[in-house]
Amino acid sequence: MPKIDFGKAAVRTASNYPPDLKKAVEGREKTVLGDVAGLTQFGVNLTRLRPGAASSLRHWHENEDEFVYMVEGELWLVENDKAEVLLRPGEAAGFKAGVPNGHMLINRSARDAVYLEIGTRASSERAHYPDHDLAFERGPDGVKVTRKNGEPY
């Protein structure tokens, strides 16, 4: 049956970030719904950010589109020019692959915020982090987290 049993969904709190950069996403919980449905072309997560938590470090993807839809609470969307836009329930934002607009969501409120995130599952990917000496690569040999010049982190 296609109906998703939330009880079967993994809840991820871990991050691939190096230890010195993980603090930004402490308080982030991703309920991985797409995997429960067996989806392979795109991922779907119901993500909860506790007060003070960020969705990620500011980043952009070469090959993956991203879309977020606010369900509960308020989050600040921070983009390349450091402009900030408040997102509330029923509002959404999208990020096209290959557009170098570094973005992240931050919960600056006193209560949890919940949003749905949907993104492409490209077979190869490189994510850029404009504020940090960090790069993320996924390819046939697996995942690599490196410095921008390709050196291991």
C-alpha positions in Angstrom: 0.0 0.0 0.0 1.4 3.4 -0.9 0.3 5.1 2.4 3.4 5.8 4.3 3.7 4.4 7.8 5.6 7.2 9.7 6.7 4.6 12.3 8.8 2.9 9.6 10.6 6.1 8.7 14.2 6.6 9.9 14.8 9.8 11.8 18.2 11.2 11.0 20.0 13.7 13.3 23.5 13.0 12.1 25.4 15.2 9.6 28.2 14.6 7.1 29.8 17.8 8.2 33.3 17.7 9.8 33.2 17.9 13.6 34.0 21.6 13.8 31.0 22.5 11.6 28.3 20.1 13.0 27.1 22.5 15.7 25.0 24.6 13.2 22.7 21.6 12.6 22.3 20.4 16.2 18.6 20.2 16.8 17.8 19.1 13.3 15.7 15.9 12.8 14.8 14.5 9.4 12.1 11.9 9.1 13.0 10.2 5.9 9.6 9.6 4.2 10.8 9.0 0.6 12.7 5.9 1.6 9.7 4.3 3.2 7.8 4.6 -0.1 10.8 3.2 -2.0 11.3 6.4 -4.0 14.5 6.6 -6.0 14.3 9.7 -8.2 13.7 12.2 -5.5 14.0 12.4 -1.7 11.3 13.6 0.7 12.0 14.5 4.4 9.8 15.9 7.0 12.3 18.1 8.9 12.0 19.5 12.4 14.4 22.3 13.5 14.5 23.0 17.2 15.0 26.7 18.3 18.5 27.9 17.3 19.1 25.0 14.8 19.8 25.5 11.1 18.8 23.2 8.2 22.4 23.2 6.9 25.4 25.4 6.3 24.7 27.9 3.5 25.1 25.8 0.3 24.0 25.2 -3.3 24.0 22.1 -5.5 25.3 21.6 -9.0 22.9 18.8 -10.0 20.1 18.7 -7.5 17.0 20.8 -7.2 15.6 21.5 -3.8 12.1 22.5 -2.6 10.9 23.3 0.9 7.3 23.8 2.1 6.6 25.2 5.6 4.2 23.1 7.8 4.6 24.6 11.3 6.5 27.4 13.0 8.7 30.1 11.4 12.1 29.8 9.7 14.4 32.5 8.2 15.7 31.7 4.7 19.2 33.1 4.3 20.6 33.4 0.7 23.7 34.6 -1.1 23.4 38.3 -0.5 22.8 37.5 3.1 19.2 38.8 2.6 16.8 37.1 4.9 13.1 36.2 4.3 10.7 34.8 6.9 8.9 31.6 5.9 5.6 30.7 7.6 3.2 27.8 7.3 1.9 27.4 3.8 4.8 29.2 2.2 7.5 27.6 0.1 10.9 28.1 -1.5 12.8 26.4 -4.3 16.4 26.2 -5.4 17.3 25.2 -9.0 20.3 23.0 -9.5 23.4 24.8 -10.9 22.3 28.2 -9.6 25.0 29.4 -7.2 22.6 30.8 -4.6 23.9 29.6 -1.3 21.0 29.1 1.1 20.0 27.8 4.5 17.1 27.9 6.9 17.5 29.0 10.5 15.0 28.7 13.4 15.3 31.9 15.4 12.0 31.4 17.2 11.3 29.9 20.7 9.4 26.9 19.3 10.1 24.1 16.8 9.6 24.6 13.1 8.6 21.8 10.7 9.0 21.8 6.9 8.8 19.3 4.1 11.9 19.1 1.9 12.0 17.5 -1.5 15.1 17.1 -3.6 16.5 15.4 -6.6 18.6 12.2 -6.1 21.3 12.8 -8.7 23.8 10.0 -9.2 26.6 12.5 -9.0 26.6 15.7 -7.0 28.8 18.5 -5.8 27.6 20.9 -3.1 29.3 24.2 -2.5 29.6 26.0 0.8 30.4 29.7 0.2 31.0 30.6 3.9 33.3 27.6 4.7 36.3 25.8 3.2 34.1 22.8 2.5 32.8 20.7 -0.5 30.6 17.7 -0.7 30.9 15.2 -3.5 28.9 12.1 -4.3 29.8 9.8 -7.2 30.4 6.2 -8.2 33.0 5.8 -5.4 30.7 7.1 -2.7 30.6 10.3 -0.7 33.6 12.6 0.0 33.7 15.6 2.2 36.7 17.8 1.3 38.1 21.2 1.4 37.3 23.4 -1.6 40.6 22.5 -3.3 39.8 18.8 -3.0 42.1 18.0 -0.1 40.5 15.7 2.6 39.0 17.7 5.4 
